[in-house]
Structures are given as structure tokens and as C-alpha cells.
Amino acid sequence: MEDELEFAAETFSLYYDEEELEDERSLRSYNFEKGERYNVEFTRDNEHEFYITVQPGRRESNYERRRIEVGPSYLVASLRNKVERIWGVPGYAIDLSHKNVLMRDDFTLAHYDICKNSVVKVDVKE
């Protein structure tokens, strides 16, 4: 689920009919009927999150510099998705780099020493 959320959950809880389900019991032990729905509540540790700046490359005059909230454990792929949503450019058409190093999707931002107030360069491929 954390991949879909694009952040690591510190805790999460399952609820059914506004009652929190117990960790010690299996879902099967509740004898739910087919089609019943559960609610999931996530909390995350915001203490480690910070803002970075994504800056368009020289050729990308149509895009503006933006500040984006991220965390060190974010994958580069998650940052790429955020840029895609903000600028409306498909992720496959975006190159991200930090300190002149091209960033790969399967690494974390911490791997590239990205921290508070870092600047990530965004180049849109033709």
C-alpha cells in the first residue's frame, strides 16, 4: 500500500463500522460477509519531510520552478510522479538530476544526498 501512497506509513489501522480491528485477530476471524468494506487510516512521520525545489532545465521555458514536499525515503519515481502531475508532462519524458547526476527511479532521494532546500533539475525529453 505504501507504494500507492508514495510515502512510508508510520502506523496504519483497519476499521470496520467505525470500530478499530484488533491486531491479534485475523480478518477471517471477524466473519465478514462478501462485499463488506473496511476503512484504513494511515499516519506518517512528517518530522523527516522537507521541501526541495524542482527547477526546469534551460530548454523548459514553459515550466516554472516549484517547491515540493518530499522525504529522504521517497523514491525518485515518486518525485517523478509529482512533477508529472504538476507540469502535466508524462513521467517517461522527464529526466531528473541533482548535482549533475542523472537520478534513477529505483533509488531514494537520500541516495542522491537530497535534503532540505536541494534543487533537482528537470529536463523534458523531446
Backbone as a chain_set.jsonl record, in Angstrom:
{"seq": "MEDELEFAAETFSLYYDEEELEDERSLRSYNFEKGERYNVEFTRDNEHEFYITVQPGRRESNYERRRIEVGPSYLVASLRNKVERIWGVPGYAIDLSHKNVLMRDDFTLAHYDICKNSVVKVDVKE", "coords": {"N": [[0.809, -1.199, 0.0], [2.038, 1.198, 0.637], [3.497, 1.911, -1.601], [1.542, 2.858, -3.358], [0.712, 5.078, -1.939], [2.886, 6.709, -1.937], [4.473, 7.351, 0.213], [6.05, 6.363, 3.265], [4.262, 4.663, 5.675], [3.884, 5.397, 9.071], [2.227, 4.261, 10.987], [-0.656, 2.173, 10.62], [-4.171, 1.575, 10.625], [-6.938, -0.645, 10.642], [-10.402, -0.346, 10.103], [-13.759, -1.285, 10.77], [-17.058, -0.58, 10.343], [-16.743, 1.727, 11.94], [-15.272, 0.736, 14.085], [-12.173, -0.063, 15.449], [-10.154, -2.653, 14.22], [-8.713, -5.473, 15.84], [-5.233, -6.108, 16.277], [-4.348, -8.652, 16.969], [-6.139, -10.468, 15.96], [-7.218, -12.313, 13.082], [-8.427, -11.27, 9.833], [-10.252, -13.076, 8.843], [-11.324, -14.149, 11.177], [-13.302, -12.397, 11.933], [-15.548, -12.952, 10.506], [-16.628, -11.628, 8.182], [-18.961, -10.58, 5.692], [-19.17, -11.265, 2.183], [-18.214, -8.604, 0.06], [-18.379, -6.603, 1.955], [-17.058, -3.56, 3.309], [-13.952, -2.108, 4.389], [-12.27, 0.395, 6.334], [-9.257, 2.179, 6.092], [-6.78, 3.723, 7.996], [-4.08, 5.843, 7.83], [-1.068, 6.978, 9.305], [1.63, 9.259, 9.169], [5.096, 10.011, 9.555], [5.84, 13.165, 9.723], [7.988, 14.588, 10.499], [10.384, 14.098, 9.246], [10.128, 15.095, 6.744], [10.664, 17.445, 4.078], [11.206, 20.422, 2.091], [12.016, 20.635, -1.345], [13.351, 22.129, -4.32], [12.153, 21.982, -7.574], [13.535, 22.534, -10.603], [13.162, 23.789, -13.818], [14.983, 22.735, -16.742], [17.236, 24.487, -19.007], [16.005, 24.545, -21.552], [13.336, 24.299, -20.976], [11.321, 26.473, -20.906], [8.615, 26.797, -20.628], [7.799, 25.892, -18.202], [7.507, 26.341, -14.666], [9.597, 27.046, -11.849], [9.286, 25.116, -8.915], [8.366, 24.428, -5.489], [8.491, 21.429, -3.686], [7.154, 19.104, -1.406], [8.887, 16.527, 0.131], [10.464, 13.468, 1.26], [13.352, 11.864, 2.715], [13.221, 9.119, 2.275], [11.673, 8.823, 0.06], [11.141, 7.492, -3.151], [12.856, 8.122, -6.226], [11.153, 7.727, -8.328], [8.698, 8.446, -7.194], [9.021, 11.191, -6.856], [9.244, 11.864, -9.545], [6.629, 11.253, -10.362], [5.217, 13.245, -8.969], [6.175, 15.572, -10.23], [5.249, 15.051, -12.77], [2.451, 15.243, -12.372], [2.218, 17.941, -11.584], [3.323, 19.457, -13.731], [2.185, 18.278, -15.925], [3.484, 16.646, -17.722], [4.367, 13.605, -19.215], [5.777, 11.024, -17.193], [7.765, 9.376, -18.346], [8.986, 11.071, -20.072], [10.609, 12.734, -18.676], [13.664, 13.755, -17.281], [15.44, 13.606, -14.311], [17.796, 15.291, -12.325], [20.462, 15.727, -9.977], [22.971, 17.735, -8.745], [24.322, 17.423, -11.163], [24.056, 14.697, -11.642], [22.364, 12.109, -13.121], [19.281, 10.899, -12.061], [18.014, 7.754, -10.938], [14.977, 5.872, -11.029], [14.588, 3.793, -9.105], [16.005, 4.373, -6.832], [16.369, 6.014, -3.625], [15.69, 9.409, -2.54], [17.5, 10.137, -0.602], [19.714, 8.631, -1.309], [20.855, 10.162, -3.276], [21.772, 12.264, -1.853], [19.884, 14.252, -1.341], [18.42, 16.846, 0.347], [16.897, 19.139, 2.7], [15.964, 22.065, 1.008], [17.363, 21.386, -1.319], [18.075, 21.422, -4.858], [16.532, 20.089, -7.618], [17.077, 19.315, -10.902], [15.023, 19.441, -13.75], [14.611, 17.99, -16.812], [12.933, 17.957, -19.855], [12.436, 15.463, -22.135], [12.693, 15.339, -25.681]], "CA": [[0.0, 0.0, 0.0], [2.873, 2.383, 0.708], [3.869, 2.298, -2.967], [0.444, 3.653, -3.899], [0.622, 6.33, -1.195], [4.114, 7.443, -2.2], [5.169, 7.66, 1.448], [6.079, 5.258, 4.208], [3.325, 4.869, 6.785], [4.427, 5.106, 10.392], [1.267, 3.297, 11.506], [-1.931, 2.139, 9.931], [-5.202, 0.857, 11.36], [-8.106, -1.066, 9.885], [-11.667, -0.113, 10.798], [-14.988, -1.795, 10.18], [-18.222, 0.003, 11.026], [-16.191, 2.677, 12.894], [-14.589, 0.065, 15.186], [-10.829, -0.482, 15.049], [-9.945, -4.091, 14.3], [-7.606, -5.826, 16.726], [-4.057, -6.663, 15.601], [-4.148, -10.055, 17.317], [-7.117, -11.313, 15.252], [-7.156, -12.313, 11.616], [-9.655, -10.767, 9.205], [-11.177, -14.21, 8.728], [-11.986, -14.406, 12.468], [-14.423, -11.476, 12.089], [-16.678, -13.5, 9.736], [-17.212, -10.612, 7.319], [-19.703, -11.031, 4.527], [-18.582, -10.868, 0.903], [-18.609, -7.279, -0.388], [-18.307, -5.601, 3.015], [-15.918, -2.664, 3.135], [-13.152, -1.71, 5.534], [-11.603, 1.686, 6.223], [-7.86, 2.144, 6.515], [-6.285, 5.029, 8.407], [-2.624, 5.874, 7.845], [-0.382, 8.144, 9.847], [3.014, 9.271, 8.713], [6.017, 10.82, 10.327], [6.152, 14.369, 8.948], [9.174, 15.222, 11.045], [11.512, 13.901, 8.347], [9.835, 15.638, 5.421], [11.245, 18.754, 3.828], [10.903, 20.952, 0.76], [13.074, 20.808, -2.331], [12.918, 22.903, -5.478], [12.355, 21.385, -8.897], [13.833, 23.648, -11.494], [13.215, 23.37, -15.215], [16.238, 22.932, -17.459], [17.291, 25.703, -19.827], [15.084, 24.475, -22.689], [11.96, 24.173, -20.496], [10.849, 27.804, -20.516], [7.167, 26.765, -20.388], [7.539, 25.356, -16.869], [8.03, 27.22, -13.615], [10.283, 26.487, -10.685], [8.292, 24.797, -7.872], [8.814, 23.757, -4.261], [7.738, 20.195, -3.499], [7.424, 18.439, -0.137], [9.355, 15.154, -0.046], [11.198, 12.916, 2.392], [14.559, 11.153, 2.271], [12.925, 7.741, 1.86], [10.9, 8.839, -1.192], [11.827, 7.024, -4.346], [12.921, 9.076, -7.329], [9.918, 7.506, -9.102], [7.633, 9.229, -6.558], [9.254, 12.583, -7.226], [8.893, 11.953, -10.967], [5.159, 11.286, -10.432], [4.769, 14.563, -8.528], [6.49, 16.523, -11.302], [4.312, 14.738, -13.861], [1.139, 15.8, -12.033], [2.301, 19.4, -11.528], [3.619, 20.044, -15.032], [1.406, 17.639, -16.983], [4.4, 16.001, -18.664], [4.479, 12.181, -18.871], [6.984, 10.675, -16.45], [8.803, 8.798, -19.202], [9.603, 12.164, -20.829], [11.28, 13.606, -17.715], [14.934, 13.373, -16.663], [15.701, 14.327, -13.065], [19.208, 15.219, -11.945], [20.878, 16.502, -8.806], [24.424, 17.925, -8.799], [24.74, 16.893, -12.472], [23.953, 13.233, -11.676], [21.036, 11.654, -13.539], [18.696, 10.085, -10.988], [17.27, 6.567, -11.364], [13.709, 5.722, -10.309], [14.552, 2.807, -8.029], [16.8, 4.829, -5.699], [15.717, 7.023, -2.785], [16.269, 10.751, -2.618], [18.662, 10.135, 0.29], [20.838, 8.062, -2.065], [21.442, 11.26, -4.045], [22.065, 13.329, -0.879], [18.893, 15.323, -1.426], [17.989, 17.254, 1.679], [16.139, 20.383, 2.734], [16.37, 23.135, 0.089], [18.089, 20.921, -2.503], [17.478, 21.767, -6.143], [16.543, 18.993, -8.582], [16.878, 19.831, -12.258], [14.085, 18.65, -14.542], [14.726, 18.164, -18.255], [11.888, 17.27, -20.606], [12.985, 14.871, -23.357], [11.908, 15.647, -26.894]], "C": [[0.849, 1.258, 0.0], [3.331, 2.842, -0.664], [2.802, 3.173, -3.591], [0.351, 5.015, -3.23], [1.788, 7.259, -1.477], [4.753, 7.974, -0.917], [5.11, 6.427, 2.341], [5.144, 5.573, 5.369], [4.009, 4.518, 8.094], [3.539, 4.063, 11.068], [0.071, 3.258, 10.568], [-2.88, 1.256, 10.716], [-6.339, 0.512, 10.42], [-9.352, -0.859, 10.732], [-12.785, -0.784, 10.03], [-16.126, -1.237, 11.013], [-17.774, 0.882, 12.205], [-15.538, 2.041, 14.113], [-13.236, -0.416, 14.69], [-10.683, -1.989, 15.25], [-8.684, -4.38, 15.108], [-6.475, -6.477, 15.937], [-3.919, -8.174, 15.809], [-5.074, -11.002, 16.538], [-6.898, -11.234, 13.745], [-8.461, -11.74, 11.073], [-10.702, -11.866, 9.111], [-11.953, -14.441, 10.019], [-13.179, -13.478, 12.699], [-15.672, -11.936, 11.33], [-17.391, -12.432, 8.901], [-17.945, -11.261, 6.156], [-19.007, -10.535, 3.258], [-19.124, -9.488, 0.502], [-18.589, -6.21, 0.696], [-17.017, -4.794, 2.864], [-15.259, -2.338, 4.478], [-12.636, -0.303, 5.287], [-10.189, 1.522, 6.742], [-7.44, 3.56, 6.853], [-4.768, 4.947, 8.523], [-2.154, 7.107, 8.599], [1.048, 8.089, 9.343], [3.824, 10.239, 9.542], [6.436, 12.011, 9.482], [7.449, 15.027, 9.388], [10.358, 15.119, 10.088], [11.259, 14.464, 6.952], [10.375, 17.053, 5.307], [10.874, 19.183, 2.418], [12.172, 20.999, -0.08], [12.499, 21.656, -3.461], [13.162, 22.085, -6.73], [12.454, 22.552, -9.864], [13.905, 23.149, -12.924], [14.593, 23.616, -15.811], [16.147, 24.154, -18.354], [16.279, 25.7, -20.96], [13.624, 24.51, -22.265], [11.4, 25.506, -20.024], [9.352, 27.841, -20.225], [6.812, 26.335, -18.961], [8.177, 26.261, -15.827], [8.675, 26.422, -12.498], [9.249, 26.262, -9.584], [8.967, 24.184, -6.652], [7.891, 22.561, -4.029], [8.146, 19.573, -2.164], [7.761, 16.984, -0.404], [9.988, 14.684, 1.26], [12.374, 12.119, 1.88], [14.29, 9.741, 1.775], [12.068, 7.676, 0.599], [11.758, 8.258, -2.308], [11.839, 8.134, -5.388], [11.663, 8.95, -8.18], [8.757, 8.312, -8.517], [7.783, 10.708, -6.87], [8.883, 12.807, -8.689], [7.376, 12.049, -11.127], [4.616, 12.648, -10.004], [5.006, 15.606, -9.608], [5.531, 16.316, -12.472], [2.943, 15.366, -13.595], [1.153, 17.329, -12.057], [2.434, 20.004, -12.918], [2.823, 19.429, -16.173], [2.259, 17.007, -18.066], [4.511, 14.533, -18.271], [5.82, 11.866, -18.208], [8.104, 10.138, -17.309], [9.55, 9.873, -19.995], [10.389, 13.117, -19.937], [12.596, 12.972, -17.267], [15.113, 14.232, -15.424], [17.182, 14.195, -12.74], [19.469, 16.121, -10.749], [22.403, 16.545, -8.819], [25.013, 17.254, -10.04], [24.775, 15.367, -12.544], [22.519, 12.875, -12.041], [20.5, 10.671, -12.512], [17.877, 8.93, -11.562], [16.088, 6.334, -10.44], [13.757, 4.819, -9.087], [15.436, 3.17, -6.833], [16.011, 5.877, -4.903], [16.368, 8.384, -2.999], [17.51, 10.847, -1.727], [19.901, 9.591, -0.421], [21.58, 9.151, -2.84], [21.765, 12.476, -3.161], [21.129, 14.523, -1.011], [18.365, 15.594, -0.032], [17.234, 18.573, 1.567], [16.797, 21.427, 1.831], [17.252, 22.687, -1.073], [17.348, 21.359, -3.752], [17.647, 20.573, -7.073], [16.224, 19.583, -9.947], [15.976, 18.873, -13.039], [14.286, 18.995, -16.022], [13.632, 17.35, -18.918], [12.501, 16.785, -21.913], [12.079, 15.217, -24.539], [11.422, 14.373, -27.539]], "O": [[0.448, 2.277, -0.563], [3.536, 4.037, -0.877], [3.124, 4.137, -4.286], [-0.039, 5.996, -3.863], [1.683, 8.468, -1.275], [5.5, 8.951, -0.962], [4.241, 5.568, 2.191], [5.237, 6.642, 5.973], [4.639, 3.467, 8.214], [4.036, 3.099, 11.651], [-0.177, 4.201, 9.817], [-2.462, 0.313, 11.387], [-6.665, 1.278, 9.514], [-9.361, -1.158, 11.926], [-12.766, -0.847, 8.8], [-16.158, -1.4, 12.233], [-18.326, 0.808, 13.302], [-15.27, 2.74, 15.091], [-13.139, -1.083, 13.66], [-11.036, -2.529, 16.299], [-7.713, -3.624, 15.061], [-6.716, -7.291, 15.044], [-3.432, -8.885, 14.931], [-4.815, -12.203, 16.469], [-6.451, -10.217, 13.215], [-9.478, -11.724, 11.767], [-11.895, -11.615, 9.279], [-13.103, -14.878, 9.981], [-13.994, -13.746, 13.582], [-16.744, -11.356, 11.503], [-18.619, -12.348, 8.916], [-17.589, -12.348, 5.701], [-18.337, -9.502, 3.272], [-20.325, -9.231, 0.589], [-18.763, -5.029, 0.396], [-16.015, -5.294, 2.352], [-15.9, -2.3, 5.528], [-12.575, 0.14, 4.14], [-9.953, 0.807, 7.716], [-7.708, 4.492, 6.094], [-4.236, 4.089, 9.227], [-2.786, 8.162, 8.529], [1.604, 7.013, 9.119], [3.289, 11.167, 10.149], [7.3, 11.88, 8.614], [7.95, 15.928, 8.715], [11.247, 15.971, 10.117], [12.104, 14.319, 6.068], [10.522, 17.763, 6.302], [10.301, 18.411, 1.649], [13.248, 21.351, 0.401], [11.288, 21.867, -3.533], [14.255, 21.553, -6.926], [11.585, 23.421, -9.929], [14.626, 22.195, -13.217], [15.284, 24.568, -15.446], [15.094, 24.785, -18.447], [15.741, 26.753, -21.301], [12.75, 24.729, -23.104], [11.042, 25.647, -18.855], [8.863, 28.806, -19.638], [5.65, 26.408, -18.562], [9.226, 26.864, -16.055], [8.327, 25.267, -12.251], [8.415, 27.135, -9.344], [9.995, 23.515, -6.76], [6.671, 22.666, -4.158], [9.329, 19.52, -1.83], [7.012, 16.283, -1.086], [10.034, 15.426, 2.241], [12.39, 11.732, 0.711], [15.038, 9.218, 0.949], [11.767, 6.584, 0.117], [12.96, 8.515, -2.383], [10.943, 8.977, -5.424], [11.16, 9.947, -8.698], [7.917, 8.811, -9.266], [6.797, 11.401, -7.12], [8.277, 13.822, -9.031], [6.888, 12.838, -11.936], [3.666, 13.154, -10.602], [4.135, 16.434, -9.874], [5.063, 17.275, -13.085], [2.345, 15.954, -14.496], [0.188, 17.945, -12.51], [1.733, 20.961, -13.248], [2.783, 19.986, -17.27], [1.811, 16.848, -19.201], [4.73, 14.236, -17.097], [6.862, 12.38, -18.615], [9.275, 10.407, -17.039], [10.627, 9.612, -20.53], [10.792, 14.191, -20.383], [12.636, 11.793, -16.917], [14.956, 15.451, -15.481], [17.755, 13.113, -12.866], [18.795, 17.13, -10.54], [23.053, 15.502, -8.895], [26.058, 16.606, -9.978], [25.445, 14.803, -13.409], [21.576, 13.281, -11.363], [21.186, 9.72, -12.137], [17.146, 9.096, -12.538], [16.17, 6.562, -9.233], [13.032, 5.059, -8.121], [15.599, 2.362, -5.918], [15.114, 6.534, -5.431], [17.456, 8.488, -3.567], [18.461, 11.557, -2.057], [21.015, 10.045, -0.16], [22.793, 9.065, -3.034], [22.001, 13.575, -3.664], [21.538, 15.667, -0.815], [17.922, 14.686, 0.673], [16.968, 19.057, 0.466], [18.008, 21.645, 1.879], [17.837, 23.531, -1.752], [16.149, 21.634, -3.714], [18.762, 20.099, -7.292], [15.216, 20.268, -10.117], [16.15, 17.655, -12.99], [14.146, 20.149, -16.425], [13.427, 16.185, -18.579], [13.017, 17.577, -22.702], [10.866, 15.363, -24.397], [10.746, 14.421, -28.567]]}, "num_chains": 1, "name": "protein.A"}
